[in-house]
């Protein structure tokens, strides 16, 4: 089917091009020009952009769709705020689902609780005699009720695992919050998520993401992690049956309790997962935790609430020397490596590993990337471009909001606070930018993230956060389109140019024509994958 998009503007993946039309034929961009009326035939579908913007489909370079879909299906606390609202949501879910053996879900926010740690005694009254396990918004901690703690045998004598921490009262008894690896103490008891549930979650997530203009993504964890089974079979089923309409790269989970002996298994898994719209050529390594619970790996220790240095500089989940060895071998095996790094030490450790791989193996065009990048030491900003490592940004986090103001800035101190989310500095250094959401940690809406990347604020904050690190609109949109497509080796997408695949999104307005503080007001009108409408009014035709 031929389609002609007229009466609007185009963002081609790099630049704004107002007043152009775009023709699509057989799933590819056939032409771009000021009119293209000569290409209109009797069977051409003409789409009136009505002054809106046509752009490449957004590509989310770091996302967890199955977890997001499961959270939407379970006790979803993301829309709520504050203890009373959480309790109301949990109680309502418990009444509506009397037969589930465990109350599962999550999405609560750390600043809503004293010390960022909810307690079991607040959860017990609304969960009754059923165990409950609710992960927080960033999935680096969980809120457990007393029944769950008792079933897991967690008491004052239970030691903290090497990669986690149990929140405790003065007598050492667990209070109800489990951080990082301590989540597994309860998580190992959870009923397994069924294949049917995983498929349903993925289908729901795919439809939701298409409604936001997203046509592809990198699933940041394929494998058993955080008390959820491996979603790979769900992707395989959808890919084989033609129900996977998005283009997906899976990042195979690096198990941090294993070493190099897992690499042959990763090779076998990668080689078995090659479908037209789904493949698994990346490996995900989580190098540290998060700043809010003091597990992000820092070059210098955190401050305490009184402004004094502590002895805690966070965690490195993989020994830095071993990380260099593993990344070098993965690179030699042809894997892209996708690293979670929040703290400046973790970022440096990842860059050191990529530098070692580049020195040992040369440049294999594998397009390694580091995600999150909350704190980057200024000495390391220029290394991204030098090493060819993409900066995978989650722009929604670069704002003044309670988690930043109450749980981060006081413990980083003023110097490191000024090093946070340096998107502008990375762009000026020549680094390649990609973008993602980390959903369900935060909203998967690309326009909300682009708004923050440009304005360094959202509707919660009066002041911009480090405004010198803002991007212009074209750079922010490029990160979420051509930049993330590049990371995914989806080189036939991410651009509107002759011959490219017609993975497209239509916005109801042209944000280049309005003030920057109205970017987030734009909405996706329709989404296309290879010329076929997968969301919007045209999808029903």
N, C-alpha and C positions, 0 to 999 in steps of 0.2 A: 504494500500500500504506500502511495506517495503522500507526503504531507508538506505543506507550505506554511511557515510561521511568518506572519506579517504584522505590521503596525505596532512595532515596539522597538526595543533596543536589545543588543547582544553583549554579553560578557563572554569572551572567547576562551577563558581559562587563564588569560594573562592581562587583558586590557578591555576597557569599556569601548564599545563600538555602537553608538546610537544610530537609530534610523535604518538598520539593516534588516533584511529578510533572510530566512534560512530555509533551504529545501532539503528534504530527506527522501531518499529512495532506497528501498531494499535494506533498511536498517542502518544506513550510513548517511553522513552529511554529503549531499550532492553538490551544493553550491551555497555561497553567501554573497549577497549583493544588495544594492539599494532598492530593488523592486522585485526582480525574478518573476514578473508576471508571465513571461514567455514560457515558463516551465509549468504553468498551470494547465492541467488537462481535465478531461471529463470525469476522471476518477480521483482527482486530487482532493484530499482533505485539507481545507484551509483553516488554520487556527489563528484567530484574531488575538494578538497579545494585548490589545487594548491599552497600549502605553506601558505595559509591564516589561519585565526583563526575562530574556531567554538565556540560560547559562548551562554549562555542563552539569550533569547530576553531581550532587555532593558525594564525596567519598570519605567515610569516617575511618581514620587510620588507627584508631584504638578504641574498641567498643566490645561489650559483652552482651550480645543480643539475646542469647538464651537465658542468661541470668535476668535480664530485663524483662523478658516475656514471662518468666516464672514469677518474678516479683509482682507483676501486674495481675497474675492469676491467684496469688496467695494473699497474705495479709500485707497489703501495700501501704506503708507508712509515709511514703515520699510526699503525698499531698498535704500531710498534717504537719503541725508545728507545735511543740510544747507537750509536756507530760500529759495534761488533761486530754488533749486532742489525740495523742497516741493511745491512751487508755480507752478512749471512746471507740477508736477504730479497731483496736484489738478485741474489745468486748463484743462489738458488732460482728466481727469476723467469727469469733468463737460461737456465737449464737447461730449464725448462718451456716456454719460448718461443724455440726455436732459430731460427725463421724470421723473426722481426721484425727489420727492418734497424736500428732504433734502439731502445735501451732507454729507455722513457719512463715517466713517472709522477711520484711525489713524495710530499710530506707530512713530510719531515724537519724537525726542530726546531733552531733556531739555537743554543740553549744547550748542545746536545750536542757542540759543536765549539769549540775554542779560537778566541777572537775572533769567534765566530758564523759562521765561514767554513770549510766543509769543503774539502778539497784533492783535486785530480785523482789524485794518486798513491795515495790510499786507495780510489778508485773503479776505477782501472785493473785491478787484479788480479781483480776479480769481474765485469768486463764483457767481458774478452777483447778481440777486435779490432773490436767493434762500438761505435759512438759511443753515448754516454749523456747524457741531459739530464733532470735530476730537480729539479722545482721544490720550494721549501721550503713549509712549512705555510701561510704567509701569501701565497704566490704573488708575493712582491716580490723574490725572488732564486732562483737556480738553481745546481745543482751539476753541472758538466760534467766529463767525463773528458778525457784528453789527446787521444784520437782526435777528439772533438767540437771541441776548441779548435783542433786542427790543420786540420780540414776548414773551419772558419770563418776560418782565417788570422789568428787572434788571437795576437799575440806582444808583445814588449816595446815595439814601435813603435806598436802599435794605440792610438789615443787613446780616452779615455773619452767616450762620447756625452754630449750636454748633459743628458740626463735619467737618467743612470745611472753606474755605476762598476764597473770591473774590479778584483777583488782581485789584488794583485801581491806578488811576493817582493822582496827587497832590490835585485835587479837589474832590476826592472820587469817581469819575466816573469809571465804570468797564472798563478795558483795553482789555479784551478778554480771559484771562485765569481763569479757575475755578478749585479749588483744592478740592479733596476729596468730602465731602457731598455737596459742592456748585455745583458740576456737576449736581445734581438732579434738580436744578432750571431750567435748560434748558432740561435736560434729560426727564423730565416728559412730554414734548411736542413732543418727537420724535414719528414718526409713528411706531407702534408695528412691531417687526420682526415676520414674518409669520412662521407657522409650516413648510411649504415647504422650506423656507429659512434655518431654523434651521437644518432640515434633510440633505439638500444639503451641508451645512457647515460641519456637522459632518462626512458625507461620504468623503468629500474632505480632511478633517483633518485626518481621519483614514488612507486613502491611503498615505498621505504625511508622517505620523508618521511611518507607516510600511516601507516606503522607507528608513527610518533612523534606522531600526532595532528594533523599539519599538513594543512590543507585548501586553503591558498592561499599564494602568495608573490609577492614582487617579484624577478625575475631581474635582478641588479644590473648585468649587462653583456650586451647583445645587440649583437653586432658582432664583427669580427675583433680579438682582443686576446690578448696573452701567448701567442702562438704557437698559438692555437687558432682554428679557423674560426668563422664566425658560426653560432650554434645556431638562428637564427630559422626556417630551413626545417624543422627537426625539430619545433618547436612547431606550425608551420602544418600539417604532416602529421598530427600527433596531434589537433589541434583539428578538422580537416576530417573525420577518420575517427571522431571521437567517443571517442578513446582518452585524451584529456586530461581526467582526472577532477578535477584541481585547478583552482583559479581563479588565473590568472597575469597579472600586469602585467609587461611587459618594459621595462627601462630602456635606451634606445638609447645606444650608446657614443659619447661625444664624443671625436673624434680630436684629440689635443692638438697634432699637427703641422699641423692645419688651423685655420681661423678661422671667421668668420661665414658664409663661402661654403658651409659644409656644412649650414646650417640648411634651405634648400629641400629638400635630399635627405632630411633627417630628417622633414620634413613629409610627403613622398611616402611614406616608409616607414611612418610612423604611420598614414596614411590607408589604407594597404593591409593593415594588420594589425588587423582588427576582427572577432573571432570571439566566440561566446557565452562562452567561458571563457579567452580569450587576446586581449589587446590590448597596444599599445605606446605609451602616452601619456606616458611619462617619458623624460627624458634624463639619463644618468649622466656627471658630470664628476668626474674624479679630480684633486683640487687639490694633494695632496702625497703623500708616501710613507709610511714607517713610522718610528717612533722608534728601533727596534732597529738600523737601518742608517744612522741620522742623516739621513734624507731627509724626515722629517715637518717641516712648516714651523713654525718657532718664532719668537716675538717677540724672544727673546734667544738668543744662541748656546748650543750644547750645552757641557757641561763635558767635560774629558778624564778619563781614569782616575785622575788625580792631584788632581782637583777644581779645575782651572784652566779658565777660559773659553777656548774655541777661537774660531776665526773662522767656524765653520760653524753657520748657523741653519736648515739644511734647504732644501728646494726648494718653490717654487710652480710647479707644472707649467703653469698658465695665468697669464699676467700679471694682477695684480689689477685693473688698470684695464680690461683686455680682458674679464676675468671679469664685471665689472659690466655691460659692454655686452652680452655674450653672454646672460647670465641675463635681462636686461631684454628682449631681443628674443625669447628662448625663451618667456618669460612672456607676452609679447604674442601669440605664436603659439598660446597655449593649452597649452603643455607644462608638466607638473610637472618640476621640476629636483631631482635626487638627487645630492648632493655627498658625495664621500669627503673627510673632513677629520680628521686625527689630531692635528696640532699646534695650539697656541693661535693662531698666526698664520693658519693655513689656515682654522680655524673663524671667525676674525674676517673674513677675506677673503670667505668664503661669506656670512656674515651681512650684510656691507656690500653684497654683490651683491643679496641678497634685499631689503634696505632700499631700494636704488635702484630695483629693479623695482616694489616696492610704491608708492613715491613717483610713479614715472612712469606706471604702468598701473592703480593701484588693486588691490583684492583680488578676484581672479578665482576664488577657491576652488580653487586648483590644488594646494594641500597639499604645498608644497615641504618637503624634509627633508634633514637632514645626518646622515650615518652615521659611526659609530665614536667620535668625540668623546672621544678619550683625554685630551687636555689642553684645558681651557677656562679662559681668564682669568676671574677672578671678575666683572670688569666686563661680561662678555658673557653671563653666565648668564641674566639677566633679559630679554635681547633676544629669546630664542626665543618667549616668550609674546607679547611686544610686537609682533613681526613675524608671528606665526602660523606659525612654522617648527617642524616636528616634530623632536624629538630622537630619532634612530633609534639605539638602544643595542645594543651587543653585550656583554651582561652577563658572559659567561663570562670575559672578559679582566680583570675587576676583582678580581683575587686576587693574593696572594703566591705566585709560582711562579718557576722559574728565569729565564724571559725577563724578568719584571718585576724580580726581585731583582738579577740579574747584568747585564742588558743595557739596563735602562731607568733605574731609580732613580739609579745613580751618575752618569749623564750628564744627567739632568734637574736634579738637586739637590733639596734639601728643600722649597723653596717650590713648585716646579712639581709635585713628586711629590704634594703635598696637593691639587692641582687636578685630579687624574685621575678620570675617570668619575664626575662629580658628579651621579649620578641623583637622589639625594635633594634636592639643591639645585634641580635643574631642576623636580622635581615640586612642591616648595614654592613655586617662583616662578610656577606656573601653566602651565608648558610642557606641551604635549601629548607624551606618550611613545609611541613605537613600539619594536618589538624585532625583532631578527633574529640570525642566527648567523654569517653570512659563510662558511658551509660551502662548500668543504672546508677553509677556514682553521682552523675549529674545529668541534666537534661540532654537528650540527643539532638536538640534543635540547632542546626548549623547557623541559622540566622541570629539566634540569641548569642552564640559564641562569637560570630563575626562582629556583632554589635559591641561586645566587650573588648575584642581585639582592637577595634578602632577607637572606642571611647574610654576604655579602661575603667568603666563603671557600668552598673546596671541600675534598675529602678529602686534598689535598696539603699544606694549610696549617694550622698550629695557631692562627694569629691572623687576625682579620678585617682586611681591607684598608680603611682609612678607613670604619669602621662607621657614622659619622654620615651617610654617603651611601647607606645601605641604604634599600630600599623595603619597605613592608609587602606581604604576600602578595597582597592584592586589587589593589594598584597594579601589581605585577609581572605578574600574570596579565592585567590589563586592557591593559597595553602590548602583550602578545603576542597579544591577541585583538581587542578593539574598537579599540585604538590602531592596530595595523597594518592592520586592515581599513579604518579611516578613511583612512590614507595611500594605500591602494590604491583609494580611491573605491568600495569594495565595501560600500556602505551598507546592503545587505540582509543582510549577514552580520556576524559579530563580536559579536552579541547573541543571547541567548535571550529573545525577546519575541514576542508574538502577531504573526504576519505575516512574521517574518524567515525567510530561507531556513534550512533545517535542516542547516547545516554544523556538525557536532558531534564531540566526542571524549568518551570515557568513561575515567576513571581508575579503577584498581583499589582506590583508597582516597580518602578526603577529606582532602587535606593541611591544610585549615583545622582539622581535628579532632586533629591530631598536632603534635608539636614542630617548630619551623622547621628544625632541623637534620636532619629526616628527609624534607624535601620531595623531594629527588632520588631517594628510594627508590620513589616512586610510578611506576607503569607505565601505559601506554595499553593499554586492553583492546579498544577498537574505535573506528573513525573512520567518520564518515558525511559524504557530500557530497550535499546536496539530498535528504536522507532515505535515500539508498542507501548501504549499508555497503560501504566500500572497503578496510577492514582489520578483521580480528578474526574471532571465531568466527561472528558473524552474517553475515559476507560470503559464507559458503559455503551459506547457506540459499536 
